[in-house]
């Protein structure tokens, strides 16, 4: 595998020329198809990458000089050998890079933020056209660019329904059209959602306008895979989770009462590709973690999985569905060297707690990504020693633990990704 390192483009035109797929033979296409890890290494402005072949990782290699990321987000194209990765750098810059089939090149200039520990950037590919959309905070503005495989649009802004700087962004892509739903929490802890129709942003709705102090990380969104309806979840500063459905218009607000009395500090959601189910994990301000399952019409199997997770300043719970089994997995941290997990089955609900392989320290941030094989998932965990661990789930058992980084420079946040 050969990874080229490109200098930062001096203009959008230079970037478009350097990233054009014209004339490329895509000799490295198998690398992206086999999936890859991307992460930050302390003190380095070049993100690290490693190819995954379904059983092990290749030796790490650098991408390009875009900054030392504290937060990394990204997505891979469905029809092209391509991926877009963007992040929040320790300098406050919002930056990114694109894999074009043979190497990495930097994105055109994006924004900047005053607080570097929010998920202030989001990336998604339109399901029909294959265009990539990057949305990012830039001071008090919310901006975006679109990539069609050869050129980027000029930077444009999304009209905000409320004052306050955008802080936390979550973006979900429709399973079979070019629609997307973006949810935003701002510097006043106010939440809102905006719909992308493939050409423009609109149908904005304010979700929570009272600034409840739930620390902005309580918002999330996922699409039902069969109907194409979007489910938006958010906290309101008390022990419940609120939600609305987008199906061409917004539903009224509904409430799922919480468990245990703590308010939702973090929410995480994941859709089942074989049904309209959506799994949700909730981390509360009193360190409880509870999970629930949306079945397309209501919530079922709401269960507290731990009352003593590792903390509240990091995403210490994650959920994901396997590719075709209809089963879901939740992984969460406890004060232990082994992350905990449970499996959800449509016939029996959530399993008893079990332990994933040891990572040698207490976990903090954890995210599940689509892995190898039909039911494979990749768990990425950051521990309290700033180590980064990748562990593959094959649908039945965990594989070995791979520690690809021993100093990410972080003890919370998400300086990692798996594409």
Secondary structure as the mmCIF struct_conf table of DSSP 4:
data_model
#
loop_
_struct_conf.conf_type_id
_struct_conf.id
_struct_conf.beg_label_comp_id
_struct_conf.beg_label_asym_id
_struct_conf.beg_label_seq_id
_struct_conf.end_label_comp_id
_struct_conf.end_label_asym_id
_struct_conf.end_label_seq_id
STRN STRN1 UNK A 4 UNK A 5
HELX_LH_PP_P HELX_LH_PP_P1 UNK A 7 UNK A 9
BEND BEND1 UNK A 10 UNK A 11
HELX_RH_AL_P HELX_RH_AL_P1 UNK A 12 UNK A 19
TURN_TY1_P TURN_TY1_P1 UNK A 22 UNK A 23
TURN_TY1_P TURN_TY1_P2 UNK A 27 UNK A 28
HELX_RH_AL_P HELX_RH_AL_P2 UNK A 29 UNK A 33
TURN_TY1_P TURN_TY1_P3 UNK A 34 UNK A 34
STRN STRN2 UNK A 36 UNK A 39
TURN_TY1_P TURN_TY1_P4 UNK A 42 UNK A 43
BEND BEND2 UNK A 45 UNK A 45
STRN STRN3 UNK A 46 UNK A 51
STRN STRN4 UNK A 52 UNK A 52
BEND BEND3 UNK A 54 UNK A 55
STRN STRN5 UNK A 57 UNK A 57
HELX_LH_PP_P HELX_LH_PP_P2 UNK A 58 UNK A 60
STRN STRN6 UNK A 61 UNK A 65
STRN STRN7 UNK A 69 UNK A 76
BEND BEND4 UNK A 78 UNK A 81
STRN STRN8 UNK A 83 UNK A 89
TURN_TY1_P TURN_TY1_P5 UNK A 90 UNK A 91
BEND BEND5 UNK A 92 UNK A 92
STRN STRN9 UNK A 93 UNK A 93
STRN STRN10 UNK A 94 UNK A 99
BEND BEND6 UNK A 101 UNK A 102
STRN STRN11 UNK A 103 UNK A 106
HELX_LH_PP_P HELX_LH_PP_P3 UNK A 107 UNK A 109
STRN STRN12 UNK A 112 UNK A 112
BEND BEND7 UNK A 114 UNK A 114
TURN_TY1_P TURN_TY1_P6 UNK A 116 UNK A 117
BEND BEND8 UNK A 118 UNK A 118
STRN STRN13 UNK A 121 UNK A 125
TURN_TY1_P TURN_TY1_P7 UNK A 127 UNK A 129
STRN STRN14 UNK A 132 UNK A 138
TURN_TY1_P TURN_TY1_P8 UNK A 139 UNK A 140
STRN STRN15 UNK A 141 UNK A 147
BEND BEND9 UNK A 149 UNK A 150
STRN STRN16 UNK A 152 UNK A 152
HELX_LH_PP_P HELX_LH_PP_P4 UNK A 153 UNK A 155
STRN STRN17 UNK A 156 UNK A 157
HELX_LH_PP_P HELX_LH_PP_P5 UNK A 158 UNK A 160
BEND BEND10 UNK A 161 UNK A 164
STRN STRN18 UNK A 166 UNK A 173
BEND BEND11 UNK A 175 UNK A 178
STRN STRN19 UNK A 180 UNK A 186
TURN_TY1_P TURN_TY1_P9 UNK A 187 UNK A 188
BEND BEND12 UNK A 189 UNK A 189
STRN STRN20 UNK A 191 UNK A 196
BEND BEND13 UNK A 198 UNK A 199
STRN STRN21 UNK A 201 UNK A 208
BEND BEND14 UNK A 210 UNK A 210
BEND BEND15 UNK A 214 UNK A 214
TURN_TY1_P TURN_TY1_P10 UNK A 215 UNK A 218
STRN STRN22 UNK A 220 UNK A 223
TURN_TY1_P TURN_TY1_P11 UNK A 225 UNK A 227
STRN STRN23 UNK A 230 UNK A 235
BEND BEND16 UNK A 237 UNK A 239
STRN STRN24 UNK A 240 UNK A 246
BEND BEND17 UNK A 247 UNK A 249
STRN STRN25 UNK A 250 UNK A 250
HELX_LH_PP_P HELX_LH_PP_P6 UNK A 251 UNK A 253
STRN STRN26 UNK A 254 UNK A 257
BEND BEND18 UNK A 259 UNK A 261
STRN STRN27 UNK A 264 UNK A 271
TURN_TY1_P TURN_TY1_P12 UNK A 273 UNK A 274
BEND BEND19 UNK A 275 UNK A 276
STRN STRN28 UNK A 278 UNK A 284
TURN_TY1_P TURN_TY1_P13 UNK A 285 UNK A 286
BEND BEND20 UNK A 287 UNK A 287
STRN STRN29 UNK A 289 UNK A 294
BEND BEND21 UNK A 296 UNK A 298
STRN STRN30 UNK A 299 UNK A 306
BEND BEND22 UNK A 307 UNK A 307
BEND BEND23 UNK A 310 UNK A 310
BEND BEND24 UNK A 312 UNK A 314
STRN STRN31 UNK A 317 UNK A 321
BEND BEND25 UNK A 323 UNK A 325
STRN STRN32 UNK A 328 UNK A 332
BEND BEND26 UNK A 335 UNK A 337
STRN STRN33 UNK A 338 UNK A 345
TURN_TY1_P TURN_TY1_P14 UNK A 346 UNK A 348
STRN STRN34 UNK A 349 UNK A 350
STRN STRN35 UNK A 354 UNK A 358
BEND BEND27 UNK A 360 UNK A 361
STRN STRN36 UNK A 363 UNK A 370
BEND BEND28 UNK A 372 UNK A 373
TURN_TY1_P TURN_TY1_P15 UNK A 374 UNK A 375
STRN STRN37 UNK A 377 UNK A 383
TURN_TY1_P TURN_TY1_P16 UNK A 384 UNK A 385
BEND BEND29 UNK A 386 UNK A 386
STRN STRN38 UNK A 388 UNK A 393
BEND BEND30 UNK A 395 UNK A 397
STRN STRN39 UNK A 398 UNK A 405
BEND BEND31 UNK A 406 UNK A 406
BEND BEND32 UNK A 409 UNK A 409
BEND BEND33 UNK A 411 UNK A 413
STRN STRN40 UNK A 414 UNK A 414
STRN STRN41 UNK A 416 UNK A 418
#
